[in-house]
Amino acid sequence: AEEPNPFESEIGFILSESGRYLERAPGPADIRSVWVGLRPLVRPPSDSEAETKTLSREHTVLVDPSGLTTVTGGKWTTYRAMAEDVLDACAERGLIPRRGVGATHDLRLVGATNGPDHPVSAAPGPHLYGSDVEALSALPGARRWLAEGLTEAMVRFALRYEGARTIEDVLARRSRLLFLDAAAAIRAADDVADLISYERGHGYDPMADRDAFKKIAAGYFWRR
């Protein structure tokens, strides 16, 4: 499916508003990547003519008589609440045993740490791996930078431990380099394809994957 594109007026608005708060107002030459996000909104069944601004930003859990459970709407930052509401809905209908409230409230994610040994900074880098940083550092290419904030070891980590299969997986869904700098992502694509070929072995077509990624990445450049 084709990806949505931003309107020139939207980009102009962001540049204008940013200029009100930054020491140096950004201009078109400072734009490294552009994209549009799509957010699912829930329209009440009783209000088919509701305007977008009136639609719910919250999630909704629906349970079909067959037991099929669907969660719609919501956002990434509330994924735990969404998951717990799904489990509660299933428990109410006897689909699963009921458990204690807030069972995942203190459950840490993979790599999570509260210790001082893994400080967090604004720039992308190894610190984002938390307690997994030692495993990352042990991989080949820990000091070889493919782009700002992306090392060879990070690519290998994404392929070995994070389920990445394609260049887009690595550069858009793991490191997010594509969203930060489209040109840098395209420059790194060949190196990433070589690493995927090495890690995955047979069954991977680096040429086709490179072509597919570069076609997608081209849409992240802003052309007036």
Sequence and secondary structure as in RCSB ss.txt:
>XXXX:A:sequence
AEEPNPFESEIGFILSESGRYLERAPGPADIRSVWVGLRPLVRPPSDSEAETKTLSREHTVLVDPSGLTTVTGGK
WTTYRAMAEDVLDACAERGLIPRRGVGATHDLRLVGATNGPDHPVSAAPGPHLYGSDVEALSALPGARRWLAEGL
TEAMVRFALRYEGARTIEDVLARRSRLLFLDAAAAIRAADDVADLISYERGHGYDPMADRDAFKKIAAGYFWRR
>XXXX:A:secstr
       HHHHHHHHHHHHTTSSS   GGG           B  TT TT  GGGSB SEEEEE TTS EEEEE  
GGGHHHHHHHHHHHHHHTTSS    TTTTTT   TT   STTS   SS SGGGGGGGHHHHHTSTTTT EEETTE
EHHHHHHHHHHS   SHHHHHHHTS HHHH HHHHHHHHHHHHHHHHHHH TT  HHHHHHHHHHHHHTTS   
